[in-house]
Amino acid sequence: MADEEEQAQADQPDLTEGQGAEQPGPDTEDNAARTEAPEEEGTSSSGVAAHGGDDGEADGHALDQSAIDAMLGNAFSGSAMREESGMERIIKAGFVAYERMPMLENVFDRLVRFLSSTLRGFTNDNVDITMENMRSLRFGDYMGEVPSSSLFSVFRAEQWRNYGLVVVDSSLSYSIVDILMGGERGGGPKIIENRPHTALERALIEKLIVITLADLSEAFAPVGKVDLSFERLEISSSLAVIARPSNAAIAARFHIDMGDRSGDMDIVIPYATLEPVREKLSQQFMGDNFGNDSIWENHLISEIMETSVTVSTVFETASFPLSQILELKEGSVLHLPSKGEAPHRVRMECDGTPIFEGTLGRLHRMQAVRIDQRLIPLEEDLTPELLASLGSASVDQQSAEQRGHHASEK
């Protein structure tokens, strides 16, 4: 009996431990049913510990999307395509894409031609310049992506009263220095990374910037006269800030090949700098008149000259009170302040606008008006020849219009 009791006591913990996991019964089935769903959705920390602390199995268990969303605070629980807010749309709408300034591309094309010729004489070498791209972006975004080894040249547009940047990368700067200092051809310049430019090297690069700004000023000549003057040369982007980081700017990149040497040069112009000539830069083609079509203008003027207008001749005018006008009926007589003088002075009007004063008379058994004074002002834009043709056309038209009908206010 003692042996059986001791054996029962020794087996008791195993039975109690097995009841929570394997003993059948209604309570156990309910608990299993309630815990089945959470175990399918994710793995809790207690579930990981139940594997006996096996690191390989714990690391190999993948979390599903619901567990990831719960860990990140349901930050990505919404739809994948997030709609833009109203403020984001306003900010994006505030940028003016460079496609709306097609004339600016023509200006940079002119710069490529001018600078290619200038650099050939400056370096005494074959120079090939191509414009790689022109993009519109925030000024802060550009300054954040430009390499720190570049040189930043600040220039001022005198007539526009604003600033711009010319950024020369290290490859181009060392290539120019190597060529001007008589380096050997064929091996290319030996660039030491993160080495600051010396005072002599910066002076040589400054000459490159000056001739570039001179050619850029000439390239802008069809758009408007502007003098681009060199301000300073900086080696740090933080010292070359000319606009707020959120301001829009246009960055054009030019690739310069000089034999076995090459490099890039960027011209960065904020939109605020181009604002004085923004309308001209929005034109579709380059020309002296910027969009004026002389053929169409001449055709329009000729058609206007053939337009028929009604000209009324006013003999007399008088003012009457409204009460007297309301009492008018058939047979009423209105007395005009005419003295019956001869010749009779009249005024000619077009749609209520006085245009001429003249004298009433007769010509070839018809009533006619001789123009004595012009009442409409002379337009400064009209040429004397056009004014003469306009006056003769008006007289001929008035004579034709007045035949057989003259309006008279009595």
Backbone torsions as a table, in degrees:
resi	resn	phi	psi	omega
1	MET	NA	-43.4	-179.9
2	ALA	-62.0	-40.9	179.0
3	ASP	-64.3	-37.9	179.6
4	GLU	-67.4	-39.6	179.3
5	GLU	-65.9	-42.3	178.6
6	GLU	-64.5	-37.3	178.1
7	GLN	-66.8	-36.4	178.7
8	ALA	-68.3	-39.7	178.8
9	GLN	-66.6	-37.5	178.9
10	ALA	-67.5	-33.2	178.8
11	ASP	-82.0	-13.8	-174.6
12	GLN	-61.4	-45.8	178.9
13	PRO	-60.9	-35.5	179.4
14	ASP	-67.1	-37.5	179.1
15	LEU	-68.5	-42.3	-179.9
16	THR	-64.2	-39.3	179.3
17	GLU	-69.3	-33.1	179.0
18	GLY	-76.1	-22.6	-180.0
19	GLN	-66.2	-34.4	-178.6
20	GLY	-73.6	-15.2	-175.7
21	ALA	-117.6	-37.6	-170.3
22	GLU	-126.8	-13.5	-176.1
23	GLN	-67.7	125.0	-179.4
24	PRO	-73.5	151.4	178.6
25	GLY	163.5	165.8	-178.9
26	PRO	-64.7	-38.8	-178.8
27	ASP	-65.9	-40.1	-178.5
28	THR	-67.1	-39.4	179.2
29	GLU	-66.9	-37.7	178.9
30	ASP	-65.1	-43.8	179.7
31	ASN	-63.2	-40.1	178.2
32	ALA	-64.2	-38.2	179.1
33	ALA	-67.1	-38.1	-178.2
34	ARG	-72.7	-29.7	-178.4
35	THR	-92.3	-5.1	-177.0
36	GLU	-71.7	-41.7	-177.4
37	ALA	-65.0	-47.0	178.6
38	PRO	-61.6	-33.3	-178.9
39	GLU	-69.1	-28.3	177.7
40	GLU	-74.0	-33.6	-176.7
41	GLU	-76.1	-40.8	-176.8
42	GLY	-161.8	174.3	-178.8
43	THR	-113.3	120.3	179.7
44	SER	-82.8	171.6	179.5
45	SER	-66.1	-33.3	178.5
46	SER	-69.4	-34.1	178.2
47	GLY	-66.6	-36.5	177.6
48	VAL	-67.6	-38.5	179.2
49	ALA	-68.3	-26.9	-177.8
50	ALA	-69.8	-13.8	179.4
51	HIS	-80.2	10.2	177.1
52	GLY	80.9	19.6	176.2
53	GLY	73.5	22.4	178.5
54	ASP	-74.9	110.2	-175.2
55	ASP	-67.7	-33.8	-178.8
56	GLY	-64.2	-43.0	179.8
57	GLU	-71.4	-36.4	-179.1
58	ALA	-67.0	-41.0	-179.9
59	ASP	-71.9	-29.3	-177.9
60	GLY	-80.3	-9.5	-179.1
61	HIS	-80.7	124.1	-177.2
62	ALA	-91.9	139.5	177.0
63	LEU	-85.7	140.3	177.2
64	ASP	-84.0	179.8	-173.4
65	GLN	-65.8	-36.0	-178.8
66	SER	-66.0	-38.4	178.6
67	ALA	-69.1	-37.7	178.2
68	ILE	-65.8	-42.3	178.1
69	ASP	-62.7	-38.4	178.9
70	ALA	-66.0	-39.2	178.7
71	MET	-67.0	-35.4	-178.6
72	LEU	-92.4	10.5	178.8
73	GLY	71.6	30.1	178.6
74	ASN	57.5	33.6	-179.7
75	ALA	-70.8	-27.8	-178.0
76	PHE	-115.8	26.0	-178.5
77	SER	-76.6	-16.2	-178.5
78	GLY	-78.9	-165.9	-179.1
79	SER	-71.7	155.4	-178.0
80	ALA	-68.3	-36.5	179.3
81	MET	-90.1	100.4	-178.2
82	ARG	-84.7	134.8	179.2
83	GLU	-77.8	143.5	179.4
84	GLU	-75.2	144.1	177.0
85	SER	-77.7	167.3	-179.9
86	GLY	-63.6	-37.4	179.0
87	MET	-65.9	-38.6	177.6
88	GLU	-63.8	-39.0	178.0
89	ARG	-66.3	-38.1	179.1
90	ILE	-65.2	-41.8	-179.5
91	ILE	-63.8	-43.6	-179.9
92	LYS	-68.5	-34.6	179.7
93	ALA	-70.5	-20.8	-179.6
94	GLY	-72.9	-16.6	-179.6
95	PHE	-82.5	140.3	177.9
96	VAL	-105.0	114.0	-178.3
97	ALA	-69.3	149.6	-176.5
98	TYR	-68.5	-15.2	176.6
99	GLU	-63.6	-23.0	178.6
100	ARG	-79.0	-3.5	176.5
101	MET	-122.5	69.0	-177.6
102	PRO	-64.6	-26.6	179.4
103	MET	-66.0	-25.4	179.8
104	LEU	-66.5	-34.3	175.3
105	GLU	-64.1	-38.9	177.3
106	ASN	-65.6	-36.2	177.9
107	VAL	-63.4	-44.3	179.4
108	PHE	-69.1	-31.0	174.4
109	ASP	-64.3	-40.8	175.7
110	ARG	-63.7	-38.6	178.3
111	LEU	-61.9	-39.1	178.8
112	VAL	-60.8	-43.0	-179.6
113	ARG	-67.5	-45.2	-178.4
114	PHE	-66.7	-45.4	-175.6
115	LEU	-69.9	-32.2	177.1
116	SER	-61.2	-45.0	179.1
117	SER	-67.9	-39.0	-178.0
118	THR	-68.5	-41.8	-178.7
119	LEU	-70.4	-26.0	175.8
120	ARG	-63.6	-40.7	176.4
121	GLY	-76.1	-27.5	-178.4
122	PHE	-75.2	-38.8	-177.3
123	THR	-102.2	-10.4	-176.8
124	ASN	55.8	42.9	-178.5
125	ASP	-148.9	164.4	176.7
126	ASN	-71.7	129.2	-177.2
127	VAL	-126.1	131.3	177.3
128	ASP	-127.2	121.0	-176.6
129	ILE	-117.9	132.2	175.4
130	THR	-131.8	141.9	175.8
131	MET	-89.9	113.1	-175.5
132	GLU	-74.4	-47.8	-178.4
133	ASN	-160.2	163.6	173.7
134	MET	-140.1	120.8	-173.7
135	ARG	-134.1	159.6	178.4
136	SER	-111.8	127.1	-176.6
137	LEU	-156.9	173.4	176.0
138	ARG	-73.0	145.7	-178.4
139	PHE	-64.6	-38.4	178.4
140	GLY	-64.9	-35.7	178.3
141	ASP	-65.6	-39.3	179.0
142	TYR	-67.4	-45.3	-178.7
143	MET	-65.3	-24.4	179.2
144	GLY	-78.4	-23.5	-177.1
145	GLU	-101.8	-9.7	-178.3
146	VAL	-74.4	140.6	179.8
147	PRO	-62.5	146.3	-177.8
148	SER	-71.5	-18.9	-179.5
149	SER	-82.5	1.8	-178.4
150	SER	-79.1	161.5	174.5
151	LEU	-105.0	135.9	-175.5
152	PHE	-113.7	117.9	179.3
153	SER	-108.6	123.2	179.6
154	VAL	-96.9	126.1	176.1
155	PHE	-122.4	159.7	-177.1
156	ARG	-119.9	132.5	173.2
157	ALA	-91.3	107.6	-170.6
158	GLU	-63.7	-50.1	-177.4
159	GLN	-69.7	-28.9	-178.4
160	TRP	-91.3	-11.7	175.8
161	ARG	56.3	48.1	177.4
162	ASN	-154.0	-176.7	-169.8
163	TYR	-124.1	166.0	174.6
164	GLY	-149.4	176.7	-177.0
165	LEU	-128.6	144.2	167.0
166	VAL	-122.4	115.4	-175.4
167	VAL	-108.1	123.7	-179.8
168	VAL	-112.4	123.0	179.8
169	ASP	-77.2	169.1	-174.0
170	SER	-64.8	-34.8	-179.7
171	SER	-62.3	-45.5	-179.7
172	LEU	-70.0	-40.5	-178.3
173	SER	-63.8	-45.8	178.9
174	TYR	-69.9	-30.1	176.8
175	SER	-66.4	-44.1	178.8
176	ILE	-63.6	-43.8	179.2
177	VAL	-62.8	-41.3	-178.8
178	ASP	-65.4	-39.2	179.9
179	ILE	-69.3	-47.2	-177.2
180	LEU	-68.3	-26.2	179.2
181	MET	-90.8	6.8	174.8
182	GLY	80.5	36.0	179.2
183	GLY	-69.3	158.2	179.9
184	GLU	-71.3	142.8	178.8
185	ARG	-91.5	147.5	177.1
186	GLY	110.0	-31.5	-178.6
187	GLY	-98.3	-17.9	-177.5
188	GLY	78.5	161.3	-178.7
189	PRO	-72.6	145.4	176.3
190	LYS	-91.4	109.5	-174.5
191	ILE	-97.4	126.0	174.5
192	ILE	-98.9	115.6	-175.1
193	GLU	-63.9	143.3	175.3
194	ASN	60.2	23.5	175.2
195	ARG	-94.1	125.6	179.9
196	PRO	-69.3	149.9	179.8
197	HIS	-74.8	142.4	177.7
198	THR	-79.1	171.9	-179.9
199	ALA	-64.6	-37.5	178.2
200	LEU	-66.9	-41.2	178.9
201	GLU	-65.6	-39.8	178.1
202	ARG	-65.8	-34.0	177.8
203	ALA	-66.6	-38.2	177.9
204	LEU	-69.0	-39.6	177.8
205	ILE	-66.9	-33.1	178.3
206	GLU	-62.9	-36.3	176.1
207	LYS	-64.4	-38.6	176.3
208	LEU	-62.0	-40.9	-179.8
209	ILE	-66.5	-39.6	-177.4
210	VAL	-64.0	-44.8	-179.8
211	ILE	-71.1	-29.9	176.3
212	THR	-66.8	-42.8	179.2
213	LEU	-66.7	-34.7	177.4
214	ALA	-64.6	-42.1	177.9
215	ASP	-69.7	-34.3	178.0
216	LEU	-67.8	-36.0	175.7
217	SER	-63.5	-40.8	177.8
218	GLU	-68.4	-33.1	178.2
219	ALA	-68.1	-29.7	178.4
220	PHE	-83.1	-2.2	-175.3
221	ALA	-57.1	-43.6	178.0
222	PRO	-63.4	-26.2	179.1
223	VAL	-80.9	-42.9	-179.3
224	GLY	173.3	153.3	179.9
225	LYS	-72.3	127.6	177.8
226	VAL	-148.6	137.4	177.2
227	ASP	-107.2	115.2	179.3
228	LEU	-98.4	112.7	-176.0
229	SER	-109.8	141.7	179.1
230	PHE	-72.9	130.5	179.6
231	GLU	-100.6	-60.8	-176.7
232	ARG	-161.3	163.5	179.2
233	LEU	-119.7	123.1	-176.6
234	GLU	-116.9	149.9	177.0
235	ILE	-104.2	-3.1	179.8
236	SER	-124.5	137.5	-179.3
237	SER	-68.1	-27.0	-180.0
238	SER	-68.2	-23.2	179.4
239	LEU	-93.3	-2.0	-178.3
240	ALA	-114.0	27.2	179.6
241	VAL	-79.2	118.9	-178.7
242	ILE	-115.9	-2.5	-179.8
243	ALA	-152.9	166.4	177.1
244	ARG	-69.9	150.3	-178.3
245	PRO	-59.7	-28.5	-178.4
246	SER	-85.5	-7.8	-178.6
247	ASN	-72.7	145.6	179.2
248	ALA	-79.9	146.1	179.9
249	ALA	-147.2	161.6	176.7
250	ILE	-111.3	127.5	179.7
251	ALA	-118.5	119.7	177.9
252	ALA	-112.7	128.6	-178.2
253	ARG	-107.5	130.4	179.9
254	PHE	-118.5	129.2	177.1
255	HIS	-100.3	126.4	-174.7
256	ILE	-115.3	121.4	176.4
257	ASP	-109.3	128.3	178.5
258	MET	-128.7	80.2	-176.8
259	GLY	68.9	-116.9	178.8
260	ASP	-91.8	6.7	-179.9
261	ARG	-114.9	149.5	-179.7
262	SER	-157.1	166.7	178.8
263	GLY	-178.2	175.4	-177.7
264	ASP	-119.0	147.6	175.0
265	MET	-134.8	129.4	-179.5
266	ASP	-109.4	140.2	172.4
267	ILE	-115.1	117.2	-176.3
268	VAL	-113.7	119.9	-179.2
269	ILE	-126.7	117.5	175.8
270	PRO	-64.7	154.0	178.1
271	TYR	-63.8	-30.1	178.4
272	ALA	-63.7	-31.0	178.1
273	THR	-69.8	-36.3	-178.4
274	LEU	-85.7	-0.4	-175.8
275	GLU	-59.8	-39.8	179.9
276	PRO	-61.6	-26.5	-178.6
277	VAL	-116.7	25.5	-176.6
278	ARG	-65.2	-39.0	-179.6
279	GLU	-64.8	-40.7	-179.9
280	LYS	-70.7	-34.2	178.2
281	LEU	-70.7	-16.7	179.4
282	SER	-84.3	-3.5	178.8
283	GLN	-68.7	157.8	-175.6
284	GLN	-87.5	-16.7	-178.7
285	PHE	-149.6	164.3	-177.1
286	MET	-97.9	134.0	179.5
287	GLY	-175.1	170.7	-178.4
288	ASP	-69.3	-32.4	-176.2
289	ASN	-94.2	-14.0	177.3
290	PHE	54.5	61.7	172.5
291	GLY	106.7	-13.7	179.1
292	ASN	-77.6	128.5	-179.9
293	ASP	-105.3	107.2	-176.9
294	SER	-64.6	-36.0	-179.5
295	ILE	-64.9	-44.1	179.7
296	TRP	-68.5	-35.9	178.7
297	GLU	-64.2	-44.5	179.1
298	ASN	-63.8	-39.2	177.9
299	HIS	-65.4	-40.5	179.7
300	LEU	-65.7	-40.8	179.1
301	ILE	-64.1	-41.6	179.9
302	SER	-64.6	-37.3	178.6
303	GLU	-69.7	-37.0	178.2
304	ILE	-65.2	-37.1	-179.7
305	MET	-66.3	-24.1	179.4
306	GLU	-91.4	1.4	-179.1
307	THR	-74.8	136.9	-179.7
308	SER	-87.8	133.9	177.6
309	VAL	-128.8	154.7	-179.8
310	THR	-98.5	123.5	179.7
311	VAL	-112.0	127.0	-179.5
312	SER	-108.0	139.9	177.3
313	THR	-102.9	119.4	-177.2
314	VAL	-100.8	117.6	-179.6
315	PHE	-82.7	-52.7	-177.5
316	GLU	-142.0	152.0	173.3
317	THR	-133.2	147.8	178.9
318	ALA	-149.8	154.4	178.9
319	SER	-106.4	135.2	-179.8
320	PHE	-130.5	146.8	176.0
321	PRO	-68.2	153.4	-177.5
322	LEU	-64.1	-32.7	179.6
323	SER	-63.2	-37.1	179.1
324	GLN	-71.3	-35.8	178.5
325	ILE	-65.5	-39.3	-179.9
326	LEU	-69.1	-23.7	-179.7
327	GLU	-87.9	-1.6	-178.6
328	LEU	-66.9	142.5	176.9
329	LYS	-149.7	179.9	-177.4
330	GLU	-64.0	127.1	-179.3
331	GLY	99.1	-6.9	179.3
332	SER	-70.7	151.6	-177.1
333	VAL	-122.7	131.6	176.1
334	LEU	-109.0	129.1	-178.7
335	HIS	-94.5	121.3	179.9
336	LEU	-97.3	151.3	-177.0
337	PRO	-80.3	44.1	-180.0
338	SER	-92.0	138.8	179.9
339	LYS	-99.6	0.7	178.5
340	GLY	69.2	28.9	-179.2
341	GLU	-77.3	151.6	176.6
342	ALA	-125.7	132.4	1.0
343	PRO	-74.7	154.8	-174.5
344	HIS	-91.4	127.5	178.5
345	ARG	-83.9	134.2	-179.6
346	VAL	-130.6	163.2	177.1
347	ARG	-123.3	134.8	-179.0
348	MET	-104.2	133.5	-176.5
349	GLU	-129.0	154.2	174.6
350	CYS	-130.7	110.4	-178.9
351	ASP	57.4	40.6	177.9
352	GLY	82.0	-1.0	-179.9
353	THR	-102.1	120.5	178.3
354	PRO	-65.4	132.3	-178.8
355	ILE	-122.6	-34.4	-179.3
356	PHE	-143.6	159.2	167.4
357	GLU	-123.1	139.5	-176.6
358	GLY	-152.3	-170.3	-178.2
359	THR	-119.8	131.2	-179.4
360	LEU	-81.1	135.8	179.7
361	GLY	-158.4	-162.7	-179.1
362	ARG	-128.4	145.0	179.5
363	LEU	-146.3	117.0	-180.0
364	HIS	53.4	55.0	176.6
365	ARG	60.7	20.6	177.5
366	MET	-130.1	149.3	174.9
367	GLN	-72.5	139.9	-177.4
368	ALA	-144.3	162.2	179.4
369	VAL	-125.7	127.3	174.9
370	ARG	-95.5	124.5	-177.2
371	ILE	-79.0	124.2	-179.8
372	ASP	-107.5	-29.4	-175.8
373	GLN	-146.1	139.7	176.9
374	ARG	-95.3	128.1	-178.3
375	LEU	-99.1	-24.9	179.9
376	ILE	-80.1	141.8	-177.6
377	PRO	-71.9	153.3	177.8
378	LEU	-78.0	137.5	178.1
379	GLU	-85.5	132.5	-178.2
380	GLU	-69.6	-26.9	-177.0
381	ASP	-78.9	-15.5	-177.4
382	LEU	-82.8	138.8	178.3
383	THR	-78.7	158.4	178.2
384	PRO	-59.5	-37.3	179.1
385	GLU	-64.4	-39.5	179.7
386	LEU	-69.4	-35.9	177.2
387	LEU	-65.3	-39.0	179.3
388	ALA	-65.5	-43.4	178.1
389	SER	-65.6	-35.2	178.1
390	LEU	-66.2	-40.2	179.0
391	GLY	-66.4	-43.2	179.5
392	SER	-66.7	-37.5	178.4
393	ALA	-66.6	-36.3	179.9
394	SER	-67.6	-40.6	-179.8
395	VAL	-66.5	-43.9	179.7
396	ASP	-64.8	-39.2	-179.6
397	GLN	-68.6	-38.7	179.6
398	GLN	-64.7	-39.9	179.8
399	SER	-63.9	-39.8	179.8
400	ALA	-71.1	-36.9	-177.6
401	GLU	-72.4	-29.3	-174.4
402	GLN	-84.4	-6.2	-179.1
403	ARG	-70.6	120.2	173.9
404	GLY	84.2	-17.4	179.3
405	HIS	-147.8	120.1	173.9
406	HIS	-125.7	125.2	178.4
407	ALA	-77.4	132.7	-179.9
408	SER	-129.9	128.9	176.7
409	GLU	-96.6	117.7	-177.6
410	LYS	-118.5	NA	NA
